[in-house]
Amino acid sequence: MKLRIRATLLVAAFLSLLVVAGAPACAAHRDTSQLSVQGHKDYTADQVVKVVNDVTTSAITASRAGKLKDNDERMILTINKQVLDVIASNPTNWKELALSALKNARQGLPPAQAASIGPYLDIVVNVLSGMRLP
Amino acid sequence: MNAETVQILVNGVLAILARHAASGNTTPLTNEEVHAQLMADLQDGQSAIAAEFAAKGWPLPE
């Protein structure tokens, strides 16, 4: 069991590096030189939204395949909804608010879910932390 | 979360990177384009979550 958790954490760390390294590469793919400061913030927010949406899709897929417990899926989707709502409602300072919401959610998890959902939350926290805003 | 679940999540993250790499559009982005894309992606994500909560019979969180 400990080995499985350790392996999951290792994969989570790898994913964090992948996403944090990949996001700037994505950002460099299109010419963003003509964007305003708010345009850059919107562009960065959209990178986060795309990752959140892909994780949502993955969680739903895993649940339908019987690989993810309903409670875990529900928690992931609830947290993803919080992040999306924060970004939608706060176009200028969404990063700090989303990080705060995620960290609060992480601390509030019961121990059993902290083991299963914690690595996922860490990925999203690392993605958000790695985003540079103008 | 077992190895298969982690693999599904990995595939999800890889999908976004592949999607960006495949777009091939070098036209400079405009503020309007970026904002419209953000709103569309937010709507897509919120709709997907709402649909899954409805399908499972869970009340949608505030």
N, CA and C atoms of all chains as a GROMACS GRO file, in nm:
protein
  588
    1MET      N    1   0.083  -0.120   0.000
    1MET     CA    2   0.000   0.000   0.000
    1MET      C    3   0.087   0.125   0.000
    2LYS      N    4   0.189   0.124   0.089
    2LYS     CA    5   0.279   0.239   0.092
    2LYS      C    6   0.352   0.254  -0.040
    3LEU      N    7   0.384   0.140  -0.100
    3LEU     CA    8   0.454   0.143  -0.229
    3LEU      C    9   0.366   0.206  -0.335
    4ARG      N   10   0.236   0.173  -0.332
    4ARG     CA   11   0.144   0.228  -0.431
    4ARG      C   12   0.133   0.380  -0.413
    5ILE      N   13   0.121   0.425  -0.289
    5ILE     CA   14   0.111   0.569  -0.264
    5ILE      C   15   0.238   0.638  -0.310
    6ARG      N   16   0.352   0.575  -0.280
    6ARG     CA   17   0.480   0.635  -0.322
    6ARG      C   18   0.488   0.645  -0.474
    7ALA      N   19   0.443   0.537  -0.542
    7ALA     CA   20   0.446   0.539  -0.689
    7ALA      C   21   0.354   0.647  -0.743
    8THR      N   22   0.238   0.662  -0.679
    8THR     CA   23   0.144   0.765  -0.723
    8THR      C   24   0.205   0.904  -0.706
    9LEU      N   25   0.272   0.924  -0.593
    9LEU     CA   26   0.335   1.054  -0.569
    9LEU      C   27   0.445   1.081  -0.670
   10LEU      N   28   0.520   0.977  -0.705
   10LEU     CA   29   0.626   0.994  -0.805
   10LEU      C   30   0.567   1.035  -0.940
   11VAL      N   31   0.457   0.966  -0.977
   11VAL     CA   32   0.392   1.001  -1.104
   11VAL      C   33   0.338   1.143  -1.096
   12ALA      N   34   0.282   1.180  -0.980
   12ALA     CA   35   0.229   1.315  -0.964
   12ALA      C   36   0.339   1.419  -0.980
   13ALA      N   37   0.454   1.389  -0.921
   13ALA     CA   38   0.567   1.482  -0.934
   13ALA      C   39   0.609   1.494  -1.079
   14PHE      N   40   0.612   1.380  -1.149
   14PHE     CA   41   0.646   1.382  -1.291
   14PHE      C   42   0.547   1.466  -1.370
   15LEU      N   43   0.418   1.444  -1.341
   15LEU     CA   44   0.314   1.519  -1.411
   15LEU      C   45   0.329   1.668  -1.386
   16SER      N   46   0.360   1.703  -1.262
   16SER     CA   47   0.376   1.845  -1.229
   16SER      C   48   0.486   1.906  -1.313
   17LEU      N   49   0.598   1.835  -1.320
   17LEU     CA   50   0.710   1.886  -1.401
   17LEU      C   51   0.670   1.896  -1.547
   18LEU      N   52   0.599   1.794  -1.595
   18LEU     CA   53   0.557   1.792  -1.734
   18LEU      C   54   0.468   1.912  -1.766
   19VAL      N   55   0.370   1.934  -1.680
   19VAL     CA   56   0.275   2.041  -1.707
   19VAL      C   57   0.340   2.178  -1.692
   20VAL      N   58   0.420   2.195  -1.586
   20VAL     CA   59   0.485   2.324  -1.566
   20VAL      C   60   0.583   2.352  -1.680
   21ALA      N   61   0.651   2.248  -1.725
   21ALA     CA   62   0.743   2.267  -1.837
   21ALA      C   63   0.668   2.283  -1.968
   22GLY      N   64   0.556   2.214  -1.979
   22GLY     CA   65   0.480   2.217  -2.104
   22GLY      C   66   0.401   2.344  -2.123
   23ALA      N   67   0.352   2.404  -2.016
   23ALA     CA   68   0.268   2.523  -2.029
   23ALA      C   69   0.340   2.639  -2.098
   24PRO      N   70   0.463   2.673  -2.056
   24PRO     CA   71   0.533   2.780  -2.128
   24PRO      C   72   0.558   2.744  -2.274
   25ALA      N   73   0.582   2.615  -2.301
   25ALA     CA   74   0.602   2.573  -2.440
   25ALA      C   75   0.477   2.598  -2.521
   26CYS      N   76   0.360   2.568  -2.460
   26CYS     CA   77   0.234   2.594  -2.528
   26CYS      C   78   0.218   2.744  -2.551
   27ALA      N   79   0.251   2.822  -2.447
   27ALA     CA   80   0.234   2.966  -2.456
   27ALA      C   81   0.322   3.024  -2.566
   28ALA      N   82   0.439   2.962  -2.589
   28ALA     CA   83   0.530   3.013  -2.689
   28ALA      C   84   0.488   2.974  -2.830
   29HIS      N   85   0.391   2.880  -2.840
   29HIS     CA   86   0.352   2.828  -2.970
   29HIS      C   87   0.283   2.936  -3.053
   30ARG      N   88   0.197   3.015  -2.994
   30ARG     CA   89   0.130   3.123  -3.064
   30ARG      C   90   0.194   3.254  -3.026
   31ASP      N   91   0.194   3.347  -3.120
   31ASP     CA   92   0.252   3.479  -3.095
   31ASP      C   93   0.160   3.558  -3.002
   32THR      N   94   0.209   3.586  -2.883
   32THR     CA   95   0.128   3.659  -2.785
   32THR      C   96   0.174   3.804  -2.771
   33SER      N   97   0.259   3.848  -2.864
   33SER     CA   98   0.320   3.981  -2.850
   33SER      C   99   0.219   4.095  -2.860
   34GLN      N  100   0.105   4.068  -2.920
   34GLN     CA  101   0.008   4.177  -2.938
   34GLN      C  102  -0.098   4.179  -2.828
   35LEU      N  103  -0.082   4.093  -2.729
   35LEU     CA  104  -0.181   4.090  -2.621
   35LEU      C  105  -0.154   4.199  -2.519
   36SER      N  106  -0.262   4.253  -2.464
   36SER     CA  107  -0.251   4.348  -2.353
   36SER      C  108  -0.217   4.270  -2.226
   37VAL      N  109  -0.198   4.343  -2.115
   37VAL     CA  110  -0.172   4.276  -1.987
   37VAL      C  111  -0.288   4.184  -1.952
   38GLN      N  112  -0.411   4.234  -1.970
   38GLN     CA  113  -0.528   4.150  -1.940
   38GLN      C  114  -0.536   4.034  -2.039
   39GLY      N  115  -0.496   4.058  -2.163
   39GLY     CA  116  -0.496   3.951  -2.261
   39GLY      C  117  -0.402   3.838  -2.220
   40HIS      N  118  -0.285   3.875  -2.167
   40HIS     CA  119  -0.192   3.774  -2.117
   40HIS      C  120  -0.251   3.699  -1.999
   41LYS      N  121  -0.320   3.771  -1.911
   41LYS     CA  122  -0.382   3.703  -1.797
   41LYS      C  123  -0.491   3.606  -1.844
   42ASP      N  124  -0.569   3.647  -1.942
   42ASP     CA  125  -0.672   3.559  -1.996
   42ASP      C  126  -0.609   3.436  -2.061
   43TYR      N  127  -0.500   3.459  -2.133
   43TYR     CA  128  -0.433   3.348  -2.202
   43TYR      C  129  -0.379   3.247  -2.100
   44THR      N  130  -0.316   3.298  -1.994
   44THR     CA  131  -0.262   3.210  -1.891
   44THR      C  132  -0.375   3.137  -1.820
   45ALA      N  133  -0.483   3.210  -1.790
   45ALA     CA  134  -0.598   3.147  -1.724
   45ALA      C  135  -0.652   3.034  -1.811
   46ASP      N  136  -0.654   3.056  -1.942
   46ASP     CA  137  -0.708   2.953  -2.031
   46ASP      C  138  -0.622   2.827  -2.030
   47GLN      N  139  -0.490   2.844  -2.015
   47GLN     CA  140  -0.404   2.725  -2.005
   47GLN      C  141  -0.441   2.643  -1.884
   48VAL      N  142  -0.468   2.712  -1.771
   48VAL     CA  143  -0.509   2.641  -1.649
   48VAL      C  144  -0.644   2.574  -1.670
   49VAL      N  145  -0.738   2.646  -1.731
   49VAL     CA  146  -0.873   2.592  -1.754
   49VAL      C  147  -0.866   2.466  -1.840
   50LYS      N  148  -0.781   2.468  -1.943
   50LYS     CA  149  -0.769   2.351  -2.030
   50LYS      C  150  -0.718   2.230  -1.952
   51VAL      N  151  -0.620   2.253  -1.864
   51VAL     CA  152  -0.569   2.142  -1.783
   51VAL      C  153  -0.678   2.092  -1.688
   52VAL      N  154  -0.748   2.185  -1.623
   52VAL     CA  155  -0.856   2.145  -1.532
   52VAL      C  156  -0.962   2.064  -1.607
   53ASN      N  157  -0.998   2.110  -1.726
   53ASN     CA  158  -1.100   2.039  -1.804
   53ASN      C  159  -1.054   1.899  -1.845
   54ASP      N  160  -0.927   1.887  -1.879
   54ASP     CA  161  -0.876   1.755  -1.915
   54ASP      C  162  -0.874   1.662  -1.795
   55VAL      N  163  -0.844   1.716  -1.678
   55VAL     CA  164  -0.847   1.634  -1.557
   55VAL      C  165  -0.991   1.594  -1.524
   56THR      N  166  -1.085   1.688  -1.546
   56THR     CA  167  -1.227   1.655  -1.527
   56THR      C  168  -1.267   1.538  -1.616
   57THR      N  169  -1.233   1.549  -1.743
   57THR     CA  170  -1.265   1.442  -1.839
   57THR      C  171  -1.201   1.310  -1.796
   58SER      N  172  -1.076   1.320  -1.752
   58SER     CA  173  -1.005   1.198  -1.710
   58SER      C  174  -1.071   1.135  -1.588
   59ALA      N  175  -1.113   1.219  -1.493
   59ALA     CA  176  -1.176   1.166  -1.371
   59ALA      C  177  -1.309   1.099  -1.405
   60ILE      N  178  -1.386   1.162  -1.494
   60ILE     CA  179  -1.515   1.102  -1.535
   60ILE      C  180  -1.490   0.969  -1.606
   61THR      N  181  -1.391   0.968  -1.694
   61THR     CA  182  -1.357   0.845  -1.766
   61THR      C  183  -1.314   0.735  -1.670
   62ALA      N  184  -1.230   0.772  -1.574
   62ALA     CA  185  -1.182   0.673  -1.477
   62ALA      C  186  -1.297   0.620  -1.392
   63SER      N  187  -1.390   0.708  -1.356
   63SER     CA  188  -1.505   0.665  -1.276
   63SER      C  189  -1.592   0.568  -1.355
   64ARG      N  190  -1.617   0.600  -1.480
   64ARG     CA  191  -1.702   0.513  -1.564
   64ARG      C  192  -1.637   0.378  -1.588
   65ALA      N  193  -1.503   0.378  -1.585
   65ALA     CA  194  -1.430   0.252  -1.604
   65ALA      C  195  -1.418   0.175  -1.472
   66GLY      N  196  -1.474   0.231  -1.365
   66GLY     CA  197  -1.467   0.165  -1.236
   66GLY      C  198  -1.332   0.175  -1.169
   67LYS      N  199  -1.250   0.270  -1.214
   67LYS     CA  200  -1.114   0.284  -1.160
   67LYS      C  201  -1.105   0.394  -1.055
   68LEU      N  202  -1.211   0.472  -1.039
   68LEU     CA  203  -1.208   0.583  -0.944
   68LEU      C  204  -1.337   0.578  -0.863
   69LYS      N  205  -1.323   0.584  -0.732
   69LYS     CA  206  -1.440   0.579  -0.645
   69LYS      C  207  -1.526   0.703  -0.667
   70ASP      N  208  -1.658   0.685  -0.646
   70ASP     CA  209  -1.751   0.797  -0.663
   70ASP      C  210  -1.712   0.916  -0.575
   71ASN      N  211  -1.676   0.886  -0.450
   71ASN     CA  212  -1.642   0.995  -0.359
   71ASN      C  213  -1.520   1.073  -0.408
   72ASP      N  214  -1.423   1.001  -0.463
   72ASP     CA  215  -1.302   1.067  -0.513
   72ASP      C  216  -1.334   1.149  -0.638
   73GLU      N  217  -1.414   1.090  -0.727
   73GLU     CA  218  -1.454   1.164  -0.847
   73GLU      C  219  -1.530   1.291  -0.807
   74ARG      N  220  -1.621   1.275  -0.713
   74ARG     CA  221  -1.702   1.390  -0.671
   74ARG      C  222  -1.614   1.501  -0.613
   75MET      N  223  -1.514   1.460  -0.534
   75MET     CA  224  -1.425   1.560  -0.474
   75MET      C  225  -1.342   1.632  -0.582
   76ILE      N  226  -1.289   1.555  -0.678
   76ILE     CA  227  -1.210   1.616  -0.786
   76ILE      C  228  -1.295   1.716  -0.864
   77LEU      N  229  -1.418   1.674  -0.899
   77LEU     CA  230  -1.504   1.763  -0.978
   77LEU      C  231  -1.548   1.886  -0.897
   78THR      N  232  -1.570   1.865  -0.767
   78THR     CA  233  -1.608   1.978  -0.682
   78THR      C  234  -1.495   2.081  -0.677
   79ILE      N  235  -1.373   2.033  -0.662
   79ILE     CA  236  -1.258   2.123  -0.655
   79ILE      C  237  -1.235   2.190  -0.791
   80ASN      N  238  -1.249   2.111  -0.898
   80ASN     CA  239  -1.234   2.170  -1.032
   80ASN      C  240  -1.338   2.279  -1.056
   81LYS      N  241  -1.459   2.256  -1.009
   81LYS     CA  242  -1.564   2.358  -1.024
   81LYS      C  243  -1.526   2.485  -0.948
   82GLN      N  244  -1.470   2.468  -0.829
   82GLN     CA  245  -1.427   2.585  -0.751
   82GLN      C  246  -1.324   2.665  -0.829
   83VAL      N  247  -1.226   2.594  -0.887
   83VAL     CA  248  -1.120   2.662  -0.962
   83VAL      C  249  -1.179   2.736  -1.082
   84LEU      N  250  -1.268   2.670  -1.156
   84LEU     CA  251  -1.330   2.734  -1.273
   84LEU      C  252  -1.413   2.855  -1.231
   85ASP      N  253  -1.488   2.841  -1.121
   85ASP     CA  254  -1.570   2.953  -1.074
   85ASP      C  255  -1.483   3.071  -1.033
   86VAL      N  256  -1.372   3.042  -0.967
   86VAL     CA  257  -1.282   3.150  -0.924
   86VAL      C  258  -1.225   3.223  -1.046
   87ILE      N  259  -1.183   3.148  -1.146
   87ILE     CA  260  -1.126   3.210  -1.266
   87ILE      C  261  -1.232   3.292  -1.339
   88ALA      N  262  -1.355   3.239  -1.346
   88ALA     CA  263  -1.462   3.310  -1.416
   88ALA      C  264  -1.499   3.440  -1.345
   89SER      N  265  -1.490   3.440  -1.214
   89SER     CA  266  -1.536   3.556  -1.137
   89SER      C  267  -1.428   3.658  -1.108
   90ASN      N  268  -1.301   3.619  -1.125
   90ASN     CA  269  -1.192   3.708  -1.088
   90ASN      C  270  -1.088   3.716  -1.200
   91PRO      N  271  -1.117   3.791  -1.306
   91PRO     CA  272  -1.028   3.792  -1.422
   91PRO      C  273  -0.889   3.848  -1.395
   92THR      N  274  -0.873   3.928  -1.289
   92THR     CA  275  -0.742   3.989  -1.266
   92THR      C  276  -0.660   3.916  -1.161
   93ASN      N  277  -0.723   3.867  -1.055
   93ASN     CA  278  -0.646   3.806  -0.946
   93ASN      C  279  -0.688   3.662  -0.920
   94TRP      N  280  -0.721   3.590  -1.028
   94TRP     CA  281  -0.770   3.454  -1.014
   94TRP      C  282  -0.663   3.359  -0.959
   95LYS      N  283  -0.537   3.385  -0.989
   95LYS     CA  284  -0.434   3.288  -0.950
   95LYS      C  285  -0.424   3.274  -0.798
   96GLU      N  286  -0.415   3.386  -0.729
   96GLU     CA  287  -0.401   3.380  -0.583
   96GLU      C  288  -0.524   3.316  -0.519
   97LEU      N  289  -0.642   3.354  -0.570
   97LEU     CA  290  -0.766   3.301  -0.512
   97LEU      C  291  -0.782   3.152  -0.540
   98ALA      N  292  -0.744   3.110  -0.660
   98ALA     CA  293  -0.755   2.968  -0.694
   98ALA      C  294  -0.657   2.885  -0.611
   99LEU      N  295  -0.535   2.937  -0.594
   99LEU     CA  296  -0.437   2.867  -0.512
   99LEU      C  297  -0.486   2.854  -0.368
  100SER      N  298  -0.542   2.962  -0.317
  100SER     CA  299  -0.593   2.961  -0.180
  100SER      C  300  -0.705   2.858  -0.165
  101ALA      N  301  -0.797   2.855  -0.263
  101ALA     CA  302  -0.908   2.758  -0.258
  101ALA      C  303  -0.855   2.615  -0.261
  102LEU      N  304  -0.755   2.591  -0.346
  102LEU     CA  305  -0.699   2.456  -0.357
  102LEU      C  306  -0.629   2.414  -0.228
  103LYS      N  307  -0.552   2.507  -0.171
  103LYS     CA  308  -0.479   2.472  -0.048
  103LYS      C  309  -0.576   2.446   0.067
  104ASN      N  310  -0.684   2.524   0.073
  104ASN     CA  311  -0.785   2.500   0.176
  104ASN      C  312  -0.852   2.365   0.155
  105ALA      N  313  -0.881   2.333   0.029
  105ALA     CA  314  -0.943   2.204  -0.001
  105ALA      C  315  -0.850   2.090   0.039
  106ARG      N  316  -0.721   2.107   0.010
  106ARG     CA  317  -0.620   2.005   0.043
  106ARG      C  318  -0.616   1.980   0.194
  107GLN      N  319  -0.615   2.090   0.272
  107GLN     CA  320  -0.605   2.077   0.417
  107GLN      C  321  -0.732   2.017   0.477
  108GLY      N  322  -0.846   2.036   0.409
  108GLY     CA  323  -0.972   1.990   0.463
  108GLY      C  324  -1.007   1.846   0.428
  109LEU      N  325  -0.921   1.781   0.352
  109LEU     CA  326  -0.952   1.643   0.312
  109LEU      C  327  -0.939   1.547   0.430
  110PRO      N  328  -1.034   1.452   0.442
  110PRO     CA  329  -1.014   1.346   0.541
  110PRO      C  330  -0.895   1.260   0.500
  111PRO      N  331  -0.831   1.194   0.598
  111PRO     CA  332  -0.708   1.119   0.568
  111PRO      C  333  -0.718   1.023   0.450
  112ALA      N  334  -0.829   0.951   0.440
  112ALA     CA  335  -0.841   0.853   0.332
  112ALA      C  336  -0.837   0.922   0.196
  113GLN      N  337  -0.905   1.035   0.185
  113GLN     CA  338  -0.908   1.105   0.057
  113GLN      C  339  -0.778   1.183   0.034
  114ALA      N  340  -0.713   1.222   0.143
  114ALA     CA  341  -0.585   1.292   0.126
  114ALA      C  342  -0.485   1.202   0.054
  115ALA      N  343  -0.495   1.071   0.078
  115ALA     CA  344  -0.404   0.978   0.013
  115ALA      C  345  -0.436   0.963  -0.136
  116SER      N  346  -0.567   0.961  -0.168
  116SER     CA  347  -0.604   0.936  -0.308
  116SER      C  348  -0.615   1.063  -0.390
  117ILE      N  349  -0.664   1.171  -0.329
  117ILE     CA  350  -0.686   1.296  -0.403
  117ILE      C  351  -0.568   1.390  -0.389
  118GLY      N  352  -0.493   1.375  -0.281
  118GLY     CA  353  -0.382   1.467  -0.254
  118GLY      C  354  -0.286   1.485  -0.370
  119PRO      N  355  -0.240   1.375  -0.433
  119PRO     CA  356  -0.147   1.392  -0.546
  119PRO      C  357  -0.208   1.473  -0.660
  120TYR      N  358  -0.338   1.453  -0.685
  120TYR     CA  359  -0.405   1.531  -0.789
  120TYR      C  360  -0.403   1.679  -0.754
  121LEU      N  361  -0.437   1.709  -0.629
  121LEU     CA  362  -0.438   1.850  -0.588
  121LEU      C  363  -0.300   1.912  -0.601
  122ASP      N  364  -0.199   1.832  -0.566
  122ASP     CA  365  -0.062   1.883  -0.575
  122ASP      C  366  -0.026   1.918  -0.720
  123ILE      N  367  -0.077   1.838  -0.813
  123ILE     CA  368  -0.051   1.867  -0.955
  123ILE      C  369  -0.108   2.003  -0.993
  124VAL      N  370  -0.234   2.025  -0.957
  124VAL     CA  371  -0.298   2.150  -0.996
  124VAL      C  372  -0.233   2.268  -0.924
  125VAL      N  373  -0.197   2.248  -0.797
  125VAL     CA  374  -0.128   2.355  -0.723
  125VAL      C  375   0.004   2.388  -0.791
  126ASN      N  376   0.078   2.285  -0.834
  126ASN     CA  377   0.207   2.310  -0.901
  126ASN      C  378   0.188   2.377  -1.036
  127VAL      N  379   0.083   2.339  -1.108
  127VAL     CA  380   0.054   2.404  -1.236
  127VAL      C  381   0.028   2.552  -1.213
  128LEU      N  382  -0.056   2.580  -1.115
  128LEU     CA  383  -0.091   2.720  -1.086
  128LEU      C  384   0.031   2.798  -1.038
  129SER      N  385   0.109   2.736  -0.949
  129SER     CA  386   0.226   2.806  -0.896
  129SER      C  387   0.327   2.838  -1.005
  130GLY      N  388   0.333   2.750  -1.106
  130GLY     CA  389   0.432   2.768  -1.213
  130GLY      C  390   0.390   2.870  -1.318
  131MET      N  391   0.264   2.912  -1.316
  131MET     CA  392   0.215   3.009  -1.414
  131MET      C  393   0.268   3.149  -1.382
  132ARG      N  394   0.324   3.214  -1.482
  132ARG     CA  395   0.373   3.351  -1.464
  132ARG      C  396   0.269   3.447  -1.521
  133LEU      N  397   0.226   3.537  -1.439
  133LEU     CA  398   0.130   3.638  -1.485
  133LEU      C  399   0.199   3.772  -1.505
  134PRO      N  400   0.153   3.850  -1.603
  134PRO     CA  401   0.214   3.983  -1.624
  134PRO      C  402   0.180   4.077  -1.508
  135MET      N  403  -0.610   0.575  -0.559
  135MET     CA  404  -0.583   0.596  -0.701
  135MET      C  405  -0.479   0.492  -0.745
  136ASN      N  406  -0.518   0.401  -0.835
  136ASN     CA  407  -0.424   0.299  -0.875
  136ASN      C  408  -0.348   0.340  -1.003
  137ALA      N  409  -0.260   0.253  -1.047
  137ALA     CA  410  -0.175   0.287  -1.162
  137ALA      C  411  -0.256   0.316  -1.287
  138GLU      N  412  -0.365   0.241  -1.306
  138GLU     CA  413  -0.447   0.263  -1.427
  138GLU      C  414  -0.511   0.401  -1.423
  139THR      N  415  -0.557   0.442  -1.304
  139THR     CA  416  -0.619   0.574  -1.291
  139THR      C  417  -0.517   0.682  -1.320
  140VAL      N  418  -0.398   0.664  -1.263
  140VAL     CA  419  -0.292   0.762  -1.287
  140VAL      C  420  -0.261   0.771  -1.436
  141GLN      N  421  -0.262   0.654  -1.503
  141GLN     CA  422  -0.234   0.653  -1.647
  141GLN      C  423  -0.340   0.732  -1.722
  142ILE      N  424  -0.466   0.718  -1.680
  142ILE     CA  425  -0.574   0.792  -1.746
  142ILE      C  426  -0.553   0.942  -1.727
  143LEU      N  427  -0.512   0.981  -1.604
  143LEU     CA  428  -0.487   1.123  -1.579
  143LEU      C  429  -0.367   1.172  -1.661
  144VAL      N  430  -0.264   1.088  -1.671
  144VAL     CA  431  -0.149   1.125  -1.754
  144VAL      C  432  -0.193   1.148  -1.898
  145ASN      N  433  -0.277   1.057  -1.948
  145ASN     CA  434  -0.325   1.072  -2.086
  145ASN      C  435  -0.401   1.202  -2.104
  146GLY      N  436  -0.477   1.240  -2.001
  146GLY     CA  437  -0.552   1.364  -2.010
  146GLY      C  438  -0.462   1.485  -2.022
  147VAL      N  439  -0.355   1.486  -1.942
  147VAL     CA  440  -0.261   1.599  -1.947
  147VAL      C  441  -0.185   1.599  -2.079
  148LEU      N  442  -0.148   1.481  -2.125
  148LEU     CA  443  -0.076   1.473  -2.253
  148LEU      C  444  -0.164   1.520  -2.368
  149ALA      N  445  -0.296   1.499  -2.355
  149ALA     CA  446  -0.387   1.537  -2.463
  149ALA      C  447  -0.381   1.686  -2.491
  150ILE      N  448  -0.372   1.766  -2.385
  150ILE     CA  449  -0.370   1.911  -2.405
  150ILE      C  450  -0.240   1.954  -2.474
  151LEU      N  451  -0.131   1.890  -2.436
  151LEU     CA  452  -0.004   1.925  -2.500
  151LEU      C  453  -0.005   1.887  -2.648
  152ALA      N  454  -0.061   1.771  -2.678
  152ALA     CA  455  -0.070   1.726  -2.818
  152ALA      C  456  -0.160   1.818  -2.898
  153ARG      N  457  -0.269   1.862  -2.836
  153ARG     CA  458  -0.364   1.949  -2.906
  153ARG      C  459  -0.297   2.080  -2.945
  154HIS      N  460  -0.218   2.134  -2.852
  154HIS     CA  461  -0.148   2.260  -2.882
  154HIS      C  462  -0.044   2.239  -2.992
  155ALA      N  463   0.029   2.130  -2.982
  155ALA     CA  464   0.134   2.104  -3.079
  155ALA      C  465   0.077   2.084  -3.219
  156ALA      N  466  -0.046   2.032  -3.226
  156ALA     CA  467  -0.105   2.001  -3.356
  156ALA      C  468  -0.172   2.122  -3.421
  157SER      N  469  -0.192   2.231  -3.347
  157SER     CA  470  -0.271   2.340  -3.403
  157SER      C  471  -0.199   2.409  -3.518
  158GLY      N  472  -0.069   2.436  -3.503
  158GLY     CA  473   0.010   2.489  -3.613
  158GLY      C  474  -0.025   2.629  -3.656
  159ASN      N  475  -0.105   2.702  -3.580
  159ASN     CA  476  -0.147   2.836  -3.617
  159ASN      C  477  -0.044   2.937  -3.566
  160THR      N  478   0.013   3.016  -3.658
  160THR     CA  479   0.115   3.112  -3.617
  160THR      C  480   0.063   3.256  -3.621
  161THR      N  481  -0.065   3.274  -3.651
  161THR     CA  482  -0.123   3.408  -3.651
  161THR      C  483  -0.117   3.466  -3.511
  162PRO      N  484  -0.074   3.593  -3.496
  162PRO     CA  485  -0.070   3.651  -3.361
  162PRO      C  486  -0.207   3.647  -3.294
  163LEU      N  487  -0.207   3.614  -3.166
  163LEU     CA  488  -0.332   3.610  -3.091
  163LEU      C  489  -0.381   3.751  -3.064
  164THR      N  490  -0.512   3.766  -3.062
  164THR     CA  491  -0.571   3.895  -3.024
  164THR      C  492  -0.637   3.881  -2.888
  165ASN      N  493  -0.655   3.996  -2.821
  165ASN     CA  494  -0.722   3.994  -2.690
  165ASN      C  495  -0.860   3.934  -2.699
  166GLU      N  496  -0.932   3.968  -2.805
  166GLU     CA  497  -1.069   3.920  -2.821
  166GLU      C  498  -1.071   3.768  -2.840
  167GLU      N  499  -0.977   3.720  -2.920
  167GLU     CA  500  -0.970   3.575  -2.945
  167GLU      C  501  -0.940   3.499  -2.816
  168VAL      N  502  -0.844   3.552  -2.740
  168VAL     CA  503  -0.804   3.486  -2.616
  168VAL      C  504  -0.920   3.487  -2.516
  169HIS      N  505  -0.986   3.602  -2.505
  169HIS     CA  506  -1.097   3.611  -2.410
  169HIS      C  507  -1.211   3.517  -2.449
  170ALA      N  508  -1.243   3.514  -2.577
  170ALA     CA  509  -1.351   3.426  -2.624
  170ALA      C  510  -1.317   3.279  -2.598
  171GLN      N  511  -1.190   3.242  -2.619
  171GLN     CA  512  -1.149   3.104  -2.595
  171GLN      C  513  -1.158   3.069  -2.448
  172LEU      N  514  -1.116   3.164  -2.362
  172LEU     CA  515  -1.124   3.141  -2.218
  172LEU      C  516  -1.269   3.119  -2.176
  173MET      N  517  -1.358   3.206  -2.222
  173MET     CA  518  -1.499   3.192  -2.185
  173MET      C  519  -1.557   3.059  -2.235
  174ALA      N  520  -1.520   3.021  -2.357
  174ALA     CA  521  -1.569   2.895  -2.413
  174ALA      C  522  -1.519   2.776  -2.333
  175ASP      N  523  -1.392   2.777  -2.295
  175ASP     CA  524  -1.335   2.666  -2.219
  175ASP      C  525  -1.393   2.660  -2.078
  176LEU      N  526  -1.415   2.778  -2.018
  176LEU     CA  527  -1.480   2.781  -1.886
  176LEU      C  528  -1.619   2.719  -1.896
  177GLN      N  529  -1.693   2.759  -1.999
  177GLN     CA  530  -1.829   2.707  -2.018
  177GLN      C  531  -1.829   2.556  -2.039
  178ASP      N  532  -1.734   2.510  -2.121
  178ASP     CA  533  -1.722   2.365  -2.146
  178ASP      C  534  -1.698   2.289  -2.016
  179GLY      N  535  -1.604   2.340  -1.936
  179GLY     CA  536  -1.569   2.272  -1.811
  179GLY      C  537  -1.684   2.271  -1.711
  180GLN      N  538  -1.748   2.386  -1.697
  180GLN     CA  539  -1.860   2.394  -1.603
  180GLN      C  540  -1.977   2.306  -1.648
  181SER      N  541  -2.000   2.303  -1.778
  181SER     CA  542  -2.109   2.220  -1.830
  181SER      C  543  -2.080   2.071  -1.808
  182ALA      N  544  -1.957   2.031  -1.831
  182ALA     CA  545  -1.920   1.890  -1.814
  182ALA      C  546  -1.938   1.847  -1.668
  183ILE      N  547  -1.897   1.936  -1.577
  183ILE     CA  548  -1.910   1.904  -1.434
  183ILE      C  549  -2.058   1.897  -1.396
  184ALA      N  550  -2.135   1.995  -1.441
  184ALA     CA  551  -2.278   1.997  -1.409
  184ALA      C  552  -2.348   1.872  -1.464
  185ALA      N  553  -2.311   1.832  -1.584
  185ALA     CA  554  -2.373   1.714  -1.645
  185ALA      C  555  -2.341   1.587  -1.565
  186GLU      N  556  -2.216   1.577  -1.519
  186GLU     CA  557  -2.177   1.457  -1.443
  186GLU      C  558  -2.247   1.454  -1.307
  187PHE      N  559  -2.258   1.570  -1.242
  187PHE     CA  560  -2.330   1.574  -1.114
  187PHE      C  561  -2.476   1.534  -1.136
  188ALA      N  562  -2.536   1.583  -1.243
  188ALA     CA  563  -2.676   1.549  -1.272
  188ALA      C  564  -2.690   1.400  -1.300
  189ALA      N  565  -2.595   1.346  -1.376
  189ALA     CA  566  -2.600   1.203  -1.411
  189ALA      C  567  -2.589   1.115  -1.288
  190LYS      N  568  -2.508   1.161  -1.190
  190LYS     CA  569  -2.489   1.082  -1.068
  190LYS      C  570  -2.595   1.112  -0.962
  191GLY      N  571  -2.679   1.214  -0.988
  191GLY     CA  572  -2.781   1.250  -0.890
  191GLY      C  573  -2.727   1.326  -0.772
  192TRP      N  574  -2.611   1.389  -0.789
  192TRP     CA  575  -2.551   1.469  -0.680
  192TRP      C  576  -2.595   1.615  -0.694
  193PRO      N  577  -2.621   1.681  -0.583
  193PRO     CA  578  -2.650   1.825  -0.593
  193PRO      C  579  -2.524   1.900  -0.634
  194LEU      N  580  -2.541   1.995  -0.724
  194LEU     CA  581  -2.425   2.072  -0.772
  194LEU      C  582  -2.378   2.166  -0.660
  195PRO      N  583  -2.250   2.160  -0.623
  195PRO     CA  584  -2.202   2.248  -0.516
  195PRO      C  585  -2.209   2.395  -0.557
  196GLU      N  586  -2.226   2.480  -0.457
  196GLU     CA  587  -2.235   2.625  -0.484
  196GLU      C  588  -2.101   2.677  -0.532
   0.00000   0.00000   0.00000
